[in-house]
Amino acid sequence: MSFKFNEPDIKALDSVLKPFSSVGKEWMLVSSGTSEKYPQYNTMTASWGGFGYLWEKPVAHIYIRPQRHTFKFSEKGELMSLSFFEPGHKKALAYCGKISGKDEDKAANCGLNSVLLERDLIGFKEANLILKCKKLYTSYFKEENFISSQEPEMWYSNKDFHRIYICEILGFYTK
């Protein structure tokens, strides 16, 4: 299965991505790694994130907790991919969200096949859409910056605040 690279114009992105349901309901895989020792990468399931327009660029914002195995790969590299799948892959995505890549090749063990799309950009053969993202900005959530105490109490009882990555969408791959 080969993928076609598409330029990241807004009209094209609007036609292939549903910003709320694609992430919040259907989920995505966030992947980072290197092609130097491929397959040295990790992926994780995300149901938090979003898309918009910032600094005159189409962007994605991605959240990763520091204890996730994907975190160390995301910190090292410049690129990340966001892979989206048809609804029939929800069981595989759930598996990639529960199992650590430190312990096994979780993608392969749930039936997903990683592909090297280009240097340091990993996606999945089964995905129907893969966004190529370049990190622009990153920072941790800070407890003192929350307006309400409800979110830190509900989501961060261990004080393990997410790191946010704002990434430029450089283009996307479709089948």
Sequence and secondary structure as in RCSB ss.txt:
>XXXX:A:sequence
MSFKFNEPDIKALDSVLKPFSSVGKEWMLVSSGTSEKYPQYNTMTASWGGFGYLWEKPVAHIYIRPQRHTFKFSE
KGELMSLSFFEPGHKKALAYCGKISGKDEDKAANCGLNSVLLERDLIGFKEANLILKCKKLYTSYFKEENFISSQ
EPEMWYSNKDFHRIYICEILGFYTK
>XXXX:A:secstr
   EEE   HHHHHHH  TTHHHHTT EEEEEEESTTSSEEEEEEES EEEEEETTEEEEEEEE TTSHHHHHHH
H SEEEEEE  GGGHHHHHHHHHS TTTS HHHHTT  EEEEETTEEEETT SEEEEEEEEEEEE  GGG SSSH
HHHHH TT    EEEEEEEEEEEE 
